[in-house]
Amino acid sequence: MRKSAPVLILVMVLVLVALALFWLPRGSDFDRSPLGNKGLELWLQAKGIPVIRSDPHVARASSEISLRIVPLSIRRGEAVAPQTGEETDEAGSESSVQESSRYALPTLIILPKWRGSVSTDGVASAAGLVDLADIRGELDRIGYSDLGLDRSGKGLDEAHPRLKPDQPISIALYRAQTFDLASLPSSCRELAGTLTGALLIHCENYHHAYLLSDPDLLNNHGMALADNASFAASLVTLLRGAGETRPVYLDTVGLPLDSEKPVDEGKSYERSASDLKRFFAYPLSVIWGTLLVVAAICFWRGAYRFGPPLREASANIELSKTAAIEATARLLRLSGNDGRMAGQFVLHLLADKAQLLFGSGAGNQAGITRLFQRLARRDKAGAQALHATAEALIERGHVMTRADLHRHLEIFRKLLGSIELGSR
């Protein structure tokens, strides 16, 4: 049972690490998926257009941004949601349209098209398309109830929309999603589109709001097709203005904007339980997982491989010393060399006596010499006899006969017992 417990603990730790690495959501997964907008951000920055992303902990003022891009999400059913870890305001999309008029801020609303399964599976097919009825419900909610939507039945559609007369661009869209031109209200006009429908429209009731029907023109998947990337850069430049230097605001949170930028954001900052989750989000989850694995391996090596720790260090030393002496004696007996074993016995016995008198550092030849000098001051004749016997056993014990060896050992035992060692 003692051996199985560490193994079970190690398995549990590894399972927890695996869950932390592969099951817990990572904030940047959706952003870098086929349906995310990381490619748009990098592409605009490469074209010299600064981009800032939404952050639930940072308040943004309308005066510091030139264009607000808001990807619309479906509130019900399985659809593309904002990034994990970001809390979406219930009225986020609606307020962004209203705020475009309140702050005279150009705002691009991108309609949804794909379900979230496309982001995880990496396969864009007809089964991954959002129902047009759900998208029309979102249009009703933000104030565009008169707009109709169409979706092409072809696989890949090509078009040549002209945002500017001198910029012919070829775009490609899978199952192109457009606004129905026949049902387009008189207050709305088409800015770019295909032969059968409008892609980008602008309505008078929300003077600064623009609607893009197909998100594949701005997401990671779609920008890799045809000249969609060039269309995205031209679209952003057109909406924000050619001479504009303020950054583009990519809003995936939907929090309301401030009329003025706060002087000190730290004063209004409130910490919540969601802040603690950031310490376990990717890539910090990898670091925590590595630390847990290292700790589990160290625990296993200490508890299972080498056994439990011994309590007393002195007892360990004595046990090790006794085991070493017994092993040496066994080897000498097996080799038939009792004389050498007797010599080592005498040497070790004298070293132990020297340590008893002069301390732990005296267990060597110098300590033994000092021991005989001390004995000579008390009993010179006895000390000389003991020294001669011990020297004979140590130096010539291995060549003595069994009878001589026993006789010298008996003499050594009697002399050592008759001499008073005294105290330190």
C-alpha positions as CSV (number, residue, x, y, z in Angstrom):
1,M,0.0,0.0,0.0
2,R,2.9,2.4,0.8
3,K,4.3,1.8,-2.7
4,S,1.0,2.3,-4.5
5,A,0.0,5.6,-2.8
6,P,2.7,7.8,-4.4
7,V,1.9,6.3,-7.8
8,L,-1.8,7.2,-7.4
9,I,-0.9,10.7,-6.3
10,L,1.4,11.1,-9.3
11,V,-1.4,9.9,-11.7
12,M,-3.9,12.4,-10.1
13,V,-1.4,15.2,-10.5
14,L,-0.8,14.4,-14.2
15,V,-4.5,14.3,-14.8
16,L,-4.9,17.7,-13.3
17,V,-2.1,19.0,-15.4
18,A,-3.6,17.6,-18.5
19,L,-6.9,19.3,-17.7
20,A,-5.2,22.6,-17.1
21,L,-3.4,22.4,-20.4
22,F,-6.0,21.0,-22.7
23,W,-9.5,21.4,-21.1
24,L,-9.3,24.9,-19.5
25,P,-10.1,27.6,-22.1
26,R,-7.4,29.9,-23.3
27,G,-8.2,33.5,-24.1
28,S,-6.3,33.7,-27.4
29,D,-7.7,30.4,-28.9
30,F,-10.7,32.0,-30.6
31,D,-8.8,35.1,-31.7
32,R,-6.3,32.9,-33.6
33,S,-8.9,30.5,-34.9
34,P,-10.2,30.6,-38.5
35,L,-13.1,32.8,-37.3
36,G,-11.0,35.2,-35.2
37,N,-9.6,38.6,-36.1
38,K,-5.9,38.4,-35.2
39,G,-5.0,38.4,-38.8
40,L,-6.9,41.6,-39.4
41,E,-5.1,43.2,-36.5
42,L,-1.6,42.2,-37.8
43,W,-2.5,43.1,-41.4
44,L,-3.7,46.6,-40.5
45,Q,-0.6,47.2,-38.4
46,A,1.6,46.1,-41.3
47,K,-0.2,48.7,-43.4
48,G,0.6,51.5,-40.9
49,I,-2.9,51.5,-39.2
50,P,-2.6,51.2,-35.4
51,V,-5.1,48.8,-33.7
52,I,-6.1,48.5,-30.1
53,R,-8.2,45.6,-28.7
54,S,-11.0,45.7,-26.2
55,D,-10.1,44.9,-22.6
56,P,-12.8,44.6,-19.8
57,H,-10.4,46.3,-17.4
58,V,-9.6,49.3,-19.5
59,A,-12.1,52.1,-20.3
60,R,-11.9,53.5,-23.8
61,A,-13.0,57.0,-24.8
62,S,-14.6,57.7,-28.2
63,S,-12.2,60.6,-28.7
64,E,-9.1,58.4,-28.8
65,I,-10.3,56.0,-31.6
66,S,-11.0,56.6,-35.3
67,L,-13.1,53.5,-36.1
68,R,-14.9,51.0,-34.0
69,I,-15.2,47.4,-35.3
70,V,-17.8,45.3,-33.6
71,P,-18.3,41.6,-34.6
72,L,-21.9,40.8,-33.9
73,S,-22.7,37.5,-32.0
74,I,-25.9,35.4,-31.8
75,R,-27.4,35.5,-28.3
76,R,-29.2,32.2,-28.6
77,G,-28.1,28.9,-30.1
78,E,-24.6,27.8,-31.0
79,A,-22.8,30.7,-32.6
80,V,-19.5,32.5,-32.6
81,A,-19.0,34.0,-29.1
82,P,-16.6,36.6,-27.9
83,Q,-13.2,35.4,-26.6
84,T,-13.2,33.3,-23.5
85,G,-12.7,35.2,-20.3
86,E,-14.4,38.4,-21.7
87,E,-17.8,39.3,-20.3
88,T,-20.2,40.6,-23.0
89,D,-22.7,43.3,-22.1
90,E,-26.3,42.3,-22.8
91,A,-26.9,45.4,-24.8
92,G,-23.4,45.7,-26.2
93,S,-24.2,45.5,-29.9
94,E,-27.2,47.7,-29.5
95,S,-25.3,50.4,-27.6
96,S,-22.4,50.3,-30.1
97,V,-24.9,51.4,-32.9
98,Q,-26.4,54.1,-30.7
99,E,-23.0,55.3,-29.5
100,S,-22.0,55.7,-33.2
101,S,-24.5,58.6,-33.4
102,R,-24.0,59.9,-29.9
103,Y,-20.2,60.3,-30.3
104,A,-20.2,60.7,-34.2
105,L,-17.9,57.7,-34.2
106,P,-17.6,55.6,-37.4
107,T,-18.7,52.0,-36.3
108,L,-18.5,48.9,-38.5
109,I,-21.0,46.1,-37.4
110,I,-20.0,42.7,-38.7
111,L,-22.9,40.2,-38.9
112,P,-22.3,36.6,-37.9
113,K,-22.2,33.7,-40.3
114,W,-20.6,30.7,-38.8
115,R,-21.2,28.5,-35.7
116,G,-18.6,28.0,-33.1
117,S,-18.0,24.4,-34.2
118,V,-16.2,25.8,-37.3
119,S,-13.7,27.4,-35.1
120,T,-12.9,24.2,-33.2
121,D,-13.2,21.7,-36.1
122,G,-11.5,23.9,-38.6
123,V,-14.0,22.8,-41.4
124,A,-16.2,25.4,-43.1
125,S,-19.3,23.6,-44.5
126,A,-23.0,24.2,-45.0
127,A,-23.7,22.5,-41.7
128,G,-21.7,25.2,-39.8
129,L,-23.7,28.1,-41.1
130,V,-25.9,30.1,-38.8
131,D,-29.6,30.2,-39.7
132,L,-30.6,33.4,-41.5
133,A,-33.6,33.7,-39.2
134,D,-31.3,34.0,-36.2
135,I,-29.3,36.7,-37.9
136,R,-32.5,38.6,-38.8
137,G,-33.5,38.5,-35.1
138,E,-30.2,40.2,-34.2
139,L,-30.8,42.9,-36.9
140,D,-34.2,43.5,-35.4
141,R,-32.7,43.9,-32.0
142,I,-30.2,46.6,-33.1
143,G,-32.7,48.6,-35.1
144,Y,-32.4,47.2,-38.7
145,S,-35.6,45.3,-38.9
146,D,-36.3,46.2,-42.6
147,L,-33.1,44.5,-43.9
148,G,-33.3,41.2,-45.7
149,L,-30.5,38.6,-46.1
150,D,-29.6,36.2,-48.8
151,R,-27.0,33.4,-49.0
152,S,-25.5,32.0,-52.2
153,G,-26.0,28.4,-52.9
154,K,-22.7,28.1,-54.7
155,G,-19.5,26.8,-53.1
156,L,-17.1,29.7,-53.7
157,D,-18.3,33.1,-55.1
158,E,-16.1,35.7,-56.7
159,A,-16.9,39.4,-57.0
160,H,-15.2,42.7,-57.8
161,P,-16.5,45.3,-55.4
162,R,-15.3,48.8,-55.8
163,L,-14.9,50.8,-52.6
164,K,-13.1,53.5,-54.8
165,P,-13.3,53.9,-58.5
166,D,-9.5,53.5,-58.9
167,Q,-9.3,50.3,-56.7
168,P,-10.6,47.2,-58.5
169,I,-10.4,44.3,-56.0
170,S,-11.2,40.7,-56.6
171,I,-12.8,39.0,-53.5
172,A,-13.8,35.4,-52.9
173,L,-16.4,34.1,-50.4
174,Y,-17.7,30.7,-49.6
175,R,-21.5,30.7,-49.6
176,A,-21.5,34.5,-49.8
177,Q,-23.9,36.2,-47.4
178,T,-25.3,39.5,-48.7
179,F,-28.1,42.0,-48.1
180,D,-31.2,41.6,-50.3
181,L,-31.1,44.5,-52.8
182,A,-34.8,44.2,-53.5
183,S,-35.8,44.7,-49.9
184,L,-33.1,47.4,-49.2
185,P,-34.9,50.4,-47.7
186,S,-34.7,53.7,-49.4
187,S,-32.8,55.2,-46.4
188,C,-30.0,52.7,-46.9
189,R,-27.5,52.6,-49.7
190,E,-25.0,50.0,-50.9
191,L,-21.3,50.9,-50.6
192,A,-19.9,47.6,-51.9
193,G,-21.4,44.4,-53.1
194,T,-21.6,41.6,-55.6
195,L,-23.8,41.3,-58.7
196,T,-26.6,39.8,-56.6
197,G,-26.4,41.5,-53.2
198,A,-24.9,44.2,-51.0
199,L,-22.0,43.5,-48.8
200,L,-21.5,46.9,-47.1
201,I,-24.5,49.2,-46.5
202,H,-25.0,52.5,-44.7
203,C,-28.4,53.8,-43.4
204,E,-29.4,57.3,-42.6
205,N,-31.1,56.5,-39.3
206,Y,-27.7,55.6,-37.9
207,H,-25.5,58.0,-39.8
208,H,-22.2,56.8,-38.5
209,A,-22.9,53.0,-38.4
210,Y,-22.0,50.6,-41.3
211,L,-23.1,47.0,-41.7
212,L,-21.0,44.3,-43.2
213,S,-23.0,41.2,-44.2
214,D,-20.2,38.6,-44.6
215,P,-17.5,38.3,-41.8
216,D,-15.3,36.3,-44.1
217,L,-14.0,39.6,-45.5
218,L,-12.3,40.4,-42.2
219,N,-11.7,37.1,-40.3
220,N,-8.6,34.9,-40.4
221,H,-10.1,32.3,-42.8
222,G,-11.5,34.7,-45.3
223,M,-8.6,37.2,-45.5
224,A,-6.4,34.4,-47.0
225,L,-8.7,34.1,-50.1
226,A,-8.2,36.2,-53.3
227,D,-7.7,39.9,-52.5
228,N,-9.9,39.9,-49.4
229,A,-7.0,41.3,-47.3
230,S,-6.7,44.2,-49.7
231,F,-10.4,44.8,-49.5
232,A,-10.2,44.8,-45.6
233,A,-7.4,47.4,-45.6
234,S,-9.3,49.6,-48.1
235,L,-12.6,49.3,-46.2
236,V,-11.0,50.4,-42.9
237,T,-9.2,53.3,-44.6
238,L,-12.4,54.4,-46.2
239,L,-14.4,54.3,-43.0
240,R,-11.8,55.9,-40.7
241,G,-10.6,58.5,-43.2
242,A,-7.4,58.7,-45.2
243,G,-5.6,61.3,-43.0
244,E,-6.7,59.7,-39.6
245,T,-3.9,58.8,-37.2
246,R,-5.9,57.6,-34.2
247,P,-6.1,53.8,-33.8
248,V,-8.8,51.4,-34.9
249,Y,-10.7,49.9,-32.0
250,L,-11.4,46.1,-32.4
251,D,-14.2,45.6,-29.9
252,T,-15.0,42.0,-28.9
253,V,-16.4,42.9,-25.5
254,G,-19.2,45.4,-26.2
255,L,-18.7,47.6,-23.2
256,P,-20.0,51.2,-23.5
257,L,-17.5,53.9,-24.4
258,D,-16.7,56.9,-22.2
259,S,-17.2,60.4,-23.5
260,E,-13.8,61.3,-22.0
261,K,-10.9,59.2,-21.1
262,P,-10.6,58.8,-17.3
263,V,-7.7,60.7,-15.8
264,D,-6.8,57.9,-13.4
265,E,-8.2,54.5,-14.4
266,G,-6.7,52.9,-11.3
267,K,-9.2,54.7,-9.0
268,S,-12.2,53.1,-10.6
269,Y,-10.7,49.7,-11.0
270,E,-12.3,46.9,-9.0
271,R,-10.9,43.4,-8.6
272,S,-13.2,40.4,-8.9
273,A,-12.9,36.6,-8.9
274,S,-12.3,36.6,-12.7
275,D,-9.0,38.3,-12.1
276,L,-7.7,35.3,-10.3
277,K,-8.4,33.2,-13.4
278,R,-5.8,35.1,-15.3
279,F,-3.0,33.5,-13.2
280,F,-4.1,30.1,-14.6
281,A,-4.8,31.2,-18.2
282,Y,-2.5,30.2,-21.1
283,P,0.6,30.4,-21.1
284,L,0.7,30.6,-17.3
285,S,-1.2,27.3,-17.1
286,V,1.8,25.6,-18.8
287,I,4.2,27.0,-16.2
288,W,2.0,25.8,-13.3
289,G,1.6,22.4,-15.0
290,T,5.4,22.1,-15.3
291,L,5.9,23.0,-11.6
292,L,3.3,20.4,-10.6
293,V,5.0,17.7,-12.7
294,V,8.5,18.5,-11.2
295,A,7.0,18.5,-7.7
296,A,5.3,15.1,-8.3
297,I,8.6,13.6,-9.6
298,C,10.5,14.8,-6.6
299,F,7.9,13.4,-4.3
300,W,8.0,10.1,-6.1
301,R,11.8,9.8,-5.9
302,G,11.7,10.6,-2.2
303,A,8.7,8.6,-1.0
304,Y,8.7,5.6,-3.4
305,R,12.2,5.1,-4.8
306,F,14.3,5.7,-1.8
307,G,11.8,4.9,1.0
308,P,10.9,7.0,4.0
309,P,13.6,9.1,5.8
310,L,15.3,7.7,8.8
311,R,14.8,9.6,12.0
312,E,18.2,9.7,13.7
313,A,21.4,10.5,11.8
314,S,23.7,9.1,14.4
315,A,21.9,5.7,14.3
316,N,22.3,5.8,10.5
317,I,26.1,6.3,10.8
318,E,26.4,3.4,13.3
319,L,24.3,1.1,11.2
320,S,26.4,1.9,8.1
321,K,29.7,1.5,9.9
322,T,28.6,-1.9,11.4
323,A,27.3,-3.1,8.0
324,A,30.7,-2.1,6.4
325,I,32.7,-4.0,9.1
326,E,30.5,-7.1,8.7
327,A,30.8,-7.0,5.0
328,T,34.6,-6.7,5.2
329,A,34.8,-9.5,7.7
330,R,32.7,-11.8,5.6
331,L,34.9,-11.2,2.5
332,L,38.0,-11.9,4.5
333,R,36.5,-15.1,6.0
334,L,35.5,-16.3,2.5
335,S,39.0,-15.7,1.2
336,G,40.5,-17.7,4.1
337,N,42.6,-14.8,5.4
338,D,41.8,-14.7,9.1
339,G,45.1,-13.0,9.9
340,R,44.4,-9.9,7.9
341,M,40.9,-9.8,9.4
342,A,42.5,-9.9,12.9
343,G,45.0,-7.2,12.0
344,Q,42.1,-4.9,10.9
345,F,40.2,-5.7,14.0
346,V,43.1,-4.7,16.2
347,L,43.7,-1.5,14.2
348,H,40.0,-0.5,14.4
349,L,39.8,-1.3,18.1
350,L,42.8,0.9,18.9
351,A,41.3,3.7,16.7
352,D,38.1,3.5,18.7
353,K,40.0,3.7,22.0
354,A,41.8,6.8,20.7
355,Q,38.5,8.4,19.7
356,L,37.1,7.8,23.2
357,L,40.1,9.6,24.7
358,F,40.9,12.4,22.3
359,G,37.7,13.0,20.3
360,S,36.2,12.0,16.9
361,G,39.2,13.3,15.0
362,A,41.7,11.0,16.6
363,G,40.7,7.8,14.8
364,N,43.8,7.6,12.7
365,Q,47.5,6.6,13.1
366,A,48.4,9.8,14.9
367,G,45.7,9.3,17.4
368,I,46.9,5.7,18.0
369,T,50.5,6.9,18.5
370,R,49.2,9.5,21.0
371,L,47.2,6.7,22.8
372,F,50.4,4.6,23.3
373,Q,52.2,7.7,24.6
374,R,49.5,8.3,27.2
375,L,49.5,4.6,28.2
376,A,53.4,4.7,28.5
377,R,53.2,7.5,31.1
378,R,51.0,5.3,33.3
379,D,52.5,1.9,32.7
380,K,55.6,1.9,30.4
381,A,56.2,-1.8,30.4
382,G,52.5,-2.7,29.8
383,A,52.3,-0.1,27.0
384,Q,55.4,-1.4,25.3
385,A,54.1,-5.0,25.4
386,L,50.6,-3.9,24.1
387,H,52.3,-2.0,21.3
388,A,54.5,-4.9,20.3
389,T,51.6,-7.3,20.2
390,A,49.3,-5.0,18.3
391,E,52.1,-4.2,15.8
392,A,52.7,-7.9,15.3
393,L,49.1,-8.6,14.6
394,I,48.7,-5.6,12.2
395,E,51.9,-6.2,10.2
396,R,52.4,-9.9,10.3
397,G,48.9,-11.4,11.2
398,H,48.3,-12.5,7.6
399,V,51.5,-14.8,7.7
400,M,51.0,-16.2,11.2
401,T,49.8,-19.7,11.7
402,R,46.4,-20.2,13.3
403,A,48.0,-21.1,16.6
404,D,50.2,-18.0,16.7
405,L,47.4,-15.8,15.6
406,H,45.2,-17.1,18.5
407,R,48.0,-16.7,21.0
408,H,48.8,-13.1,20.0
409,L,45.1,-12.2,20.1
410,E,44.8,-13.6,23.6
411,I,47.8,-11.7,24.8
412,F,46.4,-8.5,23.2
413,R,43.1,-9.0,24.9
414,K,44.6,-9.5,28.3
415,L,47.0,-6.5,28.0
416,L,44.3,-4.2,26.8
417,G,42.0,-5.2,29.6
418,S,44.7,-4.8,32.3
419,I,45.7,-1.3,31.3
420,E,43.7,1.6,32.8
421,L,42.9,4.1,30.0
422,G,41.7,6.8,32.2
423,S,39.4,9.7,31.2
424,R,39.8,12.5,28.8
